[in-house]
Amino acid sequence: MRMLVLVPVFALLACEPVDNCTVNSTRCSGAVAQVCAADERWTEIMNCDEVSTMSGGAWECRALGEDAGHTCLPAVEDGSAQGGDR
């Protein structure tokens, strides 16, 4: 009888951990922009690699500004290859 009780407990422990993010907050997870949904779990809103493929340019996930959210933006080129800062 004890074994029947332990099996469901172990099954629940094996589930993906709950992130408990703050609803409507955003972040970058690699090349993916995410928003915290009403269930307090991160949800993909935009994949910057897919945007790059569709647009033919380089895009990356970045913050829009302080507390302004995260999204895919055109990749910033390193100016060092073109003679440094301008």
Buried (B, 14 or more C-beta within 10 A) or exposed (E): EEEEEEEEEEEEEEEEEEEEBEEEBBBBEEBBBBBBEEEEBBEEBBBBBEBBEEEEEEBBBBBEEEEEBBBBBBEEEEEEEEEEEE
